[in-house]
């Protein structure tokens, strides 16, 4: 997982053809996919290592477009920052 090993917490997702911004993928997006219910993590019966490993494998098989944040706001500066 390159984001983790390179200490990257998020990255833009752009269209290959025209570089349009489609969304952003973040650590939070990935963790929410792996652990959709916080009570699973803090419950009296936490997931086993095998369950966490299975969640990880399932998450790595999902398309980024299925878990990324799509409603992204952006600012365009035409004359530089002032």
N, C-alpha and C positions, 0 to 999 in steps of 0.2 A: 504494500500500500504506500505509494509514493508520497501522498500528502502528509502522512504521519512521519515517515522517515526524513522528509525534507523540512519538517516543521512549518507546513503550509496549512492555514486554518480554513482557507476558502479560495475558490478560483472561478473566474467567469466561464460560462459555457457559451460559445459563439457558433454561429452557422458557418460551416466550412466554405460555402459558396460566396457569401457576401459579408462575412464578418459581423452580422447582426447579433446583438446580445440576446440570447435566448433565456438565460437565467444565471444562477450562481449555485455552485455546489460547496457546501460547508461541512465541517466536522459535525455540526449539529444535525444536518440532514442525514448523514451516515449513521450517527448514533441513534437518531429517532427511528430509522429503519431497522436497526439491530435490536433496539429495546423500545418498542412502541409504548410500553406501559411502565412508568417509573416504579410502580408498586412491585414489579417483578424483581427489581434490583434491590429494594429495601425491605422486602417481605421476609417473613420468618423462614421461608423456603426459597432461597435464591436459586437461580439457574445453576445447573451443574456445568462443569467445564465443557462437557460434550454438547450441551444445549447452546452455550455461548459460541462454541466452534461452529455449530450448525447454523446459527443466526449469521455469523460472519460469512460463511460460505454462501448462504442464500443472498446476502447483501451484495457480495462481489459479483453475483450472476445477474444483478438487476441493472438495467440501462440507467445511465446518469439522468436522462430526461424524466425517468419515473420518480426520482427522489429529490431532484434539485428544486430550489426555490425559484419559481417562475415569475412572481410579481416583483420585479426588481426595478427600482428607480435609479435613474442615472442623470448626471449633469454633463452638458456639453459646453465647453468653453471655446469660443471661436477666436477670441483675441487674447488668450492667455489669462492668467490669474491676476486679479488686481485687488 
